[in-house]
């Protein structure tokens, strides 16, 4: 199995390498790919050194699977070129997520819809993945009517520059700014760019991607996305209105039986999900499950996940695993 990692020197690309190694995917040939300035440098995988190649060289090598995490413009230009030589692309950018001809996949929810003809597969947004992981089983049983989300997102979702900004501010040093304001000791209600409707792109991703993954455009979704000075993962306060009545115990049971979801919900002993505890793990953690007494058939949940792992790299690798296991590549 010949696998390319495009954007291998970035934060997500590095985690992709780590997860390919951890999950012991049968990689017979690794093709690390990055921008021209990184070509010729080396990355380590399973104790061996591999030279970084250019994206055009990688296309000529015709990998079976290409894991992309190099930004939307790179994906739009080069993913179709990989697909044209028979490679199946799993793309972590937003380039193809809302393309009607491309599937948006969270393996535990909808991997079974994939076929050999799907040569470009979209990986959802990190905040969307962790939320729909919990919503999908509940939607099947109770029917999700409306979702109100407030996110508390890790700076790692922005990238290396944001991590450097926080570290510099923490140390009292001046340096390049990833954000328009100080992030240390601050919360910035501004993830991605603002659109004409007053929402940010991140907020609109949560709205549109949720409807697409759950295959229900009647679900009403509204979101506020906030960046906070945390490294370990994204947190979300999620208020869900169902079409049918539920019990909190049934919700906890359903979620505890859902692959990839861990319920941490015992306030008597202060057990609830936190990014510090989710860091480096692949599950989605959910807690603070409680009825919203202000509205019928409505529940509150607190959802946390490592945004670089399940929110990006792990989800992409799990898609690759499914393709291999199902003989789709």
NORRA-V958280 format. One record per run of one state. SS is the DSSP state (H for helix, E for strand, C for the rest). FROM is the first residue (numbers start at 1). LEN is the number of residues. Records with the same first field share a line. If there is no record, write none. Layout:
SS=FROM-LEN  FROM-LEN
//
This chain:
C=1-1  7-4  23-6  34-2  39-3  46-2  52-1  54-1  61-4  69-3  85-3  92-11  106-1  114-6  124-2  143-1  154-1  158-2  172-15  189-5  195-5  214-6  229-5  243-5  257-4  264-2  270-1  272-3  279-5  292-6  306-3  326-4
E=2-5  29-5  42-4  48-4  53-1  65-4  88-4  103-3  120-4  144-10  187-2  194-1  200-1  220-9  234-9  261-3  266-1  271-1  284-8  298-8
H=11-12  36-3  55-6  72-13  107-7  126-17  155-3  160-12  201-13  248-9  267-3  275-4  309-17
//
